[in-house]
Amino acid sequence: MTVTLLGATEIRRLAAELDVTPTKKLGQNFVVDANTVRKIVQAARVDAGERVVEIGPGLGSLTLAILETGAAVTAVEIDHRLAARLPQTAVDHGVESDRLTVVDADAMRVTELPGEPTVLVANLPYNVSVPVLLHFLETFPYLQRGVVMVQAEVAERLAAKPGSKIYGSPSVKAAWYGEWRLAGTVSRQVFWPVPNVDSLLVAFDRSEGERGSEEERRRTFQIVDAAFNQRRKMLRQALSGIFGSSAAASEALVAAGVAPTARGEDLTVDDYQRVAQQVVEVGAPAATD
């Protein structure tokens, strides 16, 4: 049986049936265009037989497009009504019931994913997109690649490179896990309701092997946060609180091969990791999230 996708009329009918009104609080903007959800799945290079995790499937527009490829889906949905309805929607549209697993939970609290999916595909709420992405990449090492639709500004920051004005803490933290790139534009008109911001697709491929231990990640992210909390200051000043003084910070930066007069936006993730190693060398307090 061929999988069919949702159209605008059916999406509104489903929403009315479930008494669902898209809310700003949950960042709900449902995609009502079949070409757009297929574009997202194509950008993610989803193949038959793979298992994909989708965060926030909503009424199922993108879910069905993923399932159309022959892949299996683990869908994480915080809205109980939507989570309960999604399996029936999938069956009604030609999907074998064993290819969809729904996890009724807050994505930020999920620590296990049935089937250990290797691909992440999602239309992420604008207000939580970066924390959710970082949580999934930190928690699920088997995720190897993905494409997410997010607010344009967020996508550009995730894909930004050192030296750019939009390069910041999210850019460095995302780079800890792999390479990020912009993967396509999305019209506001494909959403219901129409959002007041532009959206972009951003894709990632996880780096081979682990970059560092959990303790190294925490220390590196501590340095990143300190650098960008005072991004206008030179690093010797911005990191003085961590190393104990501006002079100690300068010494540590030089030892890491970084100019003390540099600013946070000048450093790559590799630079930050080397600076974090100096925290260990000088015996600064352990990092905490």
LOMAR-485913 format. One record per residue (C-alpha): residue in three letters; residue number from 1; z, y, x. Coordinates in Angstrom, 2 decimals. Last residue first. Example, Ala and Ser with C-alpha at 12.3 -4.5 7.8 and 13.67 -1.06 7.14 Angstrom:
// residues 2
REC   residu   num        pz        py        px
REC      SER     2      7.14     -1.06     13.67
REC      ALA     1      7.80     -4.50     12.30
***
This chain:
// residues 289
REC   residu   num        pz        py        px
REC      ASP   289     33.44     22.20     26.40
REC      THR   288     35.78     21.86     29.38
REC      ALA   287     35.15     22.37     33.08
REC      ALA   286     37.70     21.40     35.70
REC      PRO   285     39.51     24.22     37.53
REC      ALA   284     38.05     25.35     40.89
REC      GLY   283     38.49     23.03     43.88
REC      VAL   282     36.24     24.84     46.34
REC      GLU   281     33.85     21.88     46.74
REC      VAL   280     33.99     20.93     43.05
REC      VAL   279     32.97     24.43     41.97
REC      GLN   278     30.33     24.24     44.70
REC      GLN   277     28.68     21.41     42.79
REC      ALA   276     28.28     23.80     39.87
REC      VAL   275     26.21     26.10     42.10
REC      ARG   274     23.92     23.16     42.90
REC      GLN   273     23.55     22.36     39.20
REC      TYR   272     22.77     25.98     38.42
REC      ASP   271     20.00     26.04     41.00
REC      ASP   270     18.52     22.82     39.58
REC      VAL   269     18.59     24.37     36.09
REC      THR   268     16.50     27.20     37.46
REC      LEU   267     18.02     30.55     38.37
REC      ASP   266     16.64     34.09     37.98
REC      GLU   265     17.88     34.69     34.41
REC      GLY   264     21.49     34.46     35.55
REC      ARG   263     21.22     37.32     37.98
REC      ALA   262     20.66     37.27     41.73
REC      THR   261     22.80     39.42     44.06
REC      PRO   260     24.76     36.41     45.35
REC      ALA   259     21.42     34.88     46.46
REC      VAL   258     21.34     31.15     45.74
REC      GLY   257     21.13     28.37     48.32
REC      ALA   256     24.19     26.55     47.02
REC      ALA   255     26.26     27.56     50.07
REC      VAL   254     25.14     31.15     49.48
REC      LEU   253     26.35     30.91     45.89
REC      ALA   252     29.71     29.48     46.94
REC      GLU   251     30.30     32.26     49.46
REC      SER   250     29.32     34.93     46.94
REC      ALA   249     31.67     33.42     44.35
REC      ALA   248     34.52     33.46     46.86
REC      ALA   247     33.83     37.12     47.61
REC      SER   246     33.64     38.02     43.92
REC      SER   245     36.97     36.37     43.32
REC      GLY   244     38.60     33.27     41.91
REC      PHE   243     35.60     30.96     41.77
REC      ILE   242     35.35     30.75     37.98
REC      GLY   241     36.34     34.34     37.25
REC      SER   240     34.06     35.64     40.01
REC      LEU   239     31.04     34.01     38.40
REC      ALA   238     29.63     37.13     36.71
REC      GLN   237     30.44     39.27     39.74
REC      ARG   236     28.76     37.17     42.44
REC      LEU   235     26.09     36.39     39.84
REC      MET   234     24.96     40.00     39.63
REC      LYS   233     25.77     41.56     36.28
REC      ARG   232     23.34     42.15     33.44
REC      ARG   231     23.71     38.55     32.24
REC      GLN   230     27.44     38.84     31.63
REC      ASN   229     27.85     36.01     29.12
REC      PHE   228     24.68     34.65     30.70
REC      ALA   227     26.23     33.75     34.04
REC      ALA   226     29.52     32.49     32.61
REC      ASP   225     27.73     30.26     30.11
REC      VAL   224     25.46     28.80     32.80
REC      ILE   223     28.39     28.13     35.13
REC      GLN   222     30.27     26.27     32.38
REC      PHE   221     27.03     24.42     31.53
REC      THR   220     26.88     23.18     35.12
REC      ARG   219     30.52     22.07     35.09
REC      ARG   218     30.08     20.21     31.80
REC      ARG   217     26.86     18.55     32.98
REC      GLU   216     28.47     17.49     36.26
REC      GLU   215     31.39     15.97     34.35
REC      GLU   214     28.98     14.10     32.09
REC      SER   213     27.25     12.71     35.15
REC      GLY   212     23.97     14.00     36.50
REC      ARG   211     20.24     14.32     35.96
REC      GLU   210     19.99     10.88     34.38
REC      GLY   209     16.75      9.00     34.93
REC      GLU   208     13.29     10.09     33.86
REC      SER   207     13.23     13.55     32.35
REC      ARG   206     13.10     13.78     28.57
REC      ASP   205      9.89     15.11     27.06
REC      PHE   204     10.24     18.08     24.74
REC      ALA   203      8.22     19.80     22.05
REC      VAL   202      8.58     23.15     20.28
REC      LEU   201      6.85     23.90     17.00
REC      LEU   200      6.98     27.50     15.85
REC      SER   199      8.37     29.35     12.84
REC      ASP   198      8.20     32.98     11.72
REC      VAL   197     11.09     34.63      9.88
REC      ASN   196     11.62     35.89      6.31
REC      PRO   195     11.38     32.38      4.90
REC      VAL   194      9.05     31.47      1.97
REC      PRO   193     11.10     29.34     -0.44
REC      TRP   192      9.45     26.93     -0.26
REC      PHE   191      7.57     26.76      3.00
REC      VAL   190      3.86     26.46      3.86
REC      GLN   189      3.41     30.24      3.46
REC      ARG   188      5.45     31.11      6.53
REC      SER   187      2.62     29.73      8.64
REC      VAL   186      3.45     27.32     11.46
REC      THR   185      2.39     27.70     15.10
REC      GLY   184      1.99     24.97     17.68
REC      ALA   183      3.46     22.97     20.57
REC      LEU   182      5.54     25.36     22.66
REC      ARG   181      6.84     23.54     25.71
REC      TRP   180     10.03     21.89     26.93
REC      GLU   179     10.61     19.63     29.96
REC      GLY   178     13.75     17.53     30.30
REC      TYR   177     17.47     17.06     29.64
REC      TRP   176     18.98     19.81     31.77
REC      ALA   175     16.05     21.99     30.67
REC      ALA   174     17.66     22.32     27.23
REC      LYS   173     20.82     23.71     28.82
REC      VAL   172     18.82     26.17     30.91
REC      SER   171     16.73     27.53     28.05
REC      PRO   170     19.68     27.60     25.62
REC      SER   169     21.67     29.74     28.13
REC      GLY   168     18.92     32.29     28.60
REC      TYR   167     15.28     32.96     29.31
REC      ILE   166     14.08     35.55     26.78
REC      LYS   165     13.68     38.25     29.44
REC      SER   164     11.66     35.83     31.56
REC      GLY   163     12.47     35.26     35.22
REC      PRO   162     13.26     31.59     34.80
REC      LYS   161     11.11     29.75     32.21
REC      ALA   160     11.27     29.93     28.42
REC      ALA   159     10.62     26.80     26.29
REC      LEU   158     13.97     26.80     24.50
REC      ARG   157     13.90     30.58     24.21
REC      GLU   156     10.42     30.59     22.67
REC      ALA   155     11.42     27.94     20.15
REC      VAL   154     14.51     29.90     19.14
REC      GLU   153     12.53     33.12     18.63
REC      ALA   152      9.92     31.27     16.57
REC      GLN   151     12.53     29.81     14.20
REC      VAL   150     12.44     26.04     14.46
REC      MET   149     10.07     23.13     13.96
REC      VAL   148     11.03     20.23     16.18
REC      VAL   147      8.96     17.89     18.31
REC      GLY   146     10.33     14.95     20.23
REC      ARG   145     10.59     12.88     23.36
REC      GLN   144     12.68     10.19     25.03
REC      LEU   143     15.70      9.76     22.78
REC      TYR   142     17.49      6.75     24.32
REC      PRO   141     20.12      9.02     25.86
REC      PHE   140     21.65      9.72     22.43
REC      THR   139     24.79     11.89     22.64
REC      GLU   138     23.71     14.67     24.99
REC      LEU   137     20.20     14.98     23.57
REC      PHE   136     21.51     14.82     20.00
REC      HIS   135     24.24     17.41     20.59
REC      LEU   134     21.82     19.73     22.41
REC      LEU   133     19.38     19.61     19.50
REC      VAL   132     22.10     20.19     16.91
REC      PRO   131     23.62     23.13     18.84
REC      VAL   130     20.14     24.73     19.23
REC      SER   129     19.00     24.33     15.61
REC      VAL   128     22.19     25.39     13.81
REC      ASN   127     21.30     28.68     12.08
REC      TYR   126     17.54     28.11     11.91
REC      PRO   125     17.75     24.89      9.97
REC      LEU   124     15.66     22.27     11.78
REC      ASN   123     12.36     20.81     10.62
REC      ALA   122     12.64     17.58     12.54
REC      VAL   121     11.10     14.92     14.75
REC      LEU   120     13.07     13.04     17.41
REC      VAL   119     11.52     10.01     19.14
REC      THR   118     13.22      7.04     20.84
REC      PRO   117     15.25      5.82     17.87
REC      GLU   116     18.29      3.60     18.54
REC      GLY   115     17.85      1.40     15.45
REC      PRO   114     20.78      2.90     13.58
REC      LEU   113     21.96      6.16     15.16
REC      GLU   112     25.54      6.53     16.36
REC      THR   111     27.64      9.61     17.20
REC      VAL   110     26.86     11.81     14.20
REC      ARG   109     29.17     14.81     13.82
REC      MET   108     26.68     17.60     14.45
REC      ALA   107     24.15     15.87     12.20
REC      ASP   106     26.54     16.14      9.24
REC      ALA   105     26.34     12.83      7.42
REC      ASP   104     24.52     10.58      4.95
REC      VAL   103     22.54      8.40      7.39
REC      VAL   102     19.37      7.16      5.70
REC      THR   101     17.45      4.17      7.04
REC      LEU   100     13.74      3.92      6.24
REC      ARG    99     11.36      1.15      7.35
REC      ASP    98     13.20     -1.60      5.45
REC      SER    97     12.29     -0.11      2.05
REC      GLU    96      8.54     -0.57      2.56
REC      VAL    95      6.96      2.84      1.93
REC      GLY    94      4.38      3.34     -0.83
REC      HIS    93      5.24      6.74     -2.25
REC      ASP    92      7.72      5.55     -4.87
REC      VAL    91      9.49      3.55     -2.14
REC      ALA    90      9.96      6.70     -0.04
REC      THR    89     11.18      8.76     -2.99
REC      GLN    88     13.65      6.00     -3.83
REC      PRO    87     15.03      6.00     -0.27
REC      LEU    86     15.32      9.84     -0.31
REC      ARG    85     17.43     10.22     -3.45
REC      ALA    84     20.89      9.40     -2.05
REC      ALA    83     20.43     11.53      1.06
REC      LEU    82     19.17     14.47     -1.00
REC      ARG    81     22.16     14.36     -3.32
REC      HIS    80     24.61     13.91     -0.46
REC      ASP    79     23.34     16.95      1.46
REC      ILE    78     24.08     16.36      5.17
REC      GLU    77     20.97     14.27      5.88
REC      VAL    76     20.23     12.16      8.96
REC      ALA    75     17.02     10.13      8.60
REC      THR    74     16.39      7.01     10.69
REC      VAL    73     12.66      6.43     10.35
REC      ALA    72     10.30      3.55     11.07
REC      ALA    71      6.76      4.17     12.31
REC      GLY    70      3.62      3.02     10.51
REC      THR    69      1.95      6.43     10.82
REC      GLU    68      2.56      7.23      7.12
REC      LEU    67      6.30      6.85      7.79
REC      ILE    66      6.24     10.07      9.82
REC      ALA    65      4.33     11.91      7.07
REC      LEU    64      6.72     10.49      4.48
REC      THR    63      9.75     11.86      6.34
REC      LEU    62      8.10     15.27      6.76
REC      SER    61      7.96     15.83      3.01
REC      GLY    60     11.15     13.92      2.20
REC      LEU    59     13.24     16.06     -0.15
REC      GLY    58     15.50     17.25      2.66
REC      PRO    57     14.81     15.29      5.83
REC      GLY    56     17.56     17.12      7.73
REC      ILE    55     17.34     15.53     11.17
REC      GLU    54     14.61     12.94     11.57
REC      VAL    53     15.10     10.08     13.99
REC      VAL    52     11.96      8.12     14.84
REC      ARG    51     11.54      4.42     15.48
REC      GLU    50      8.24      3.32     16.93
REC      GLY    49      6.18      0.51     15.41
REC      ALA    48      3.18      2.65     14.53
REC      ASP    47      2.85      5.66     16.83
REC      VAL    46      4.31      9.18     16.76
REC      ARG    45      2.61     11.56     19.19
REC      ALA    44      5.12     14.34     18.40
REC      ALA    43      2.28     16.86     17.94
REC      GLN    42      0.68     14.43     15.46
REC      VAL    41      3.89     14.25     13.45
REC      ILE    40      4.12     18.05     13.29
REC      LYS    39      0.46     18.41     12.29
REC      ARG    38      0.93     15.78      9.56
REC      VAL    37      3.81     17.84      8.19
REC      THR    36      1.61     20.94      8.19
REC      ASN    35     -1.40     19.29      6.56
REC      ALA    34      0.76     18.03      3.69
REC      ASP    33      1.98     21.52      2.72
REC      VAL    32      5.22     22.00      0.77
REC      VAL    31      7.67     22.30      3.65
REC      PHE    30     11.19     22.86      2.29
REC      ASN    29     13.23     25.80      3.53
REC      GLN    28     16.90     24.86      3.57
REC      GLY    27     18.96     26.69      6.16
REC      LEU    26     22.16     25.10      4.86
REC      LYS    25     23.78     28.47      4.16
REC      LYS    24     20.43     30.03      3.26
REC      THR    23     20.23     27.74      0.25
REC      PRO    22     17.38     25.83     -1.37
REC      THR    21     18.33     25.17     -5.00
REC      VAL    20     18.84     21.49     -5.68
REC      ASP    19     19.55     20.41     -9.24
REC      LEU    18     18.44     16.89     -8.29
REC      GLU    17     15.70     16.76    -10.94
REC      ALA    16     14.82     20.41    -10.29
REC      ALA    15     14.40     19.74     -6.57
REC      LEU    14     12.30     16.67     -7.31
REC      ARG    13     10.04     18.68     -9.63
REC      ARG    12      9.68     21.44     -7.04
REC      ILE    11      8.66     18.91     -4.42
REC      GLU    10      6.29     17.26     -6.88
REC      THR     9      4.45     20.51     -7.53
REC      ALA     8      4.20     21.41     -3.84
REC      GLY     7      2.76     18.04     -2.83
REC      LEU     6      4.54     15.04     -1.35
REC      LEU     5      2.66     12.54      0.77
REC      THR     4      1.19      9.16     -0.05
REC      VAL     3      1.78      5.97      1.93
REC      THR     2     -0.97      3.42      1.35
REC      MET     1      0.00      0.00      0.00
***
